Amino acid sequence: MEANDVTLIGGGIDEAPMAYKNIKNVMANQQELVEVLGTFTPKIVRMDK
């Protein structure tokens, strides 16, 4: 997360990274179904245990 300038507040970094998909790949695979109006890049992540 530090490499992307994201601050983690609470929780831990023990989540399985393979649980998340690359959003650009996901959106590219359904470009006939959606129209991208904007993007969001989080800089702070708040997690609860």
Secondary structure as GFF3:
##gff-version 3
##sequence-region A 1 49
A	DSSP	three_ten_helix	2	4	.	.	.	ID=ss1
A	DSSP	beta_strand	7	9	.	.	.	ID=ss2
A	DSSP	three_ten_helix	17	19	.	.	.	ID=ss3
A	DSSP	alpha_helix	23	28	.	.	.	ID=ss4
A	DSSP	beta_strand	44	46	.	.	.	ID=ss5
###
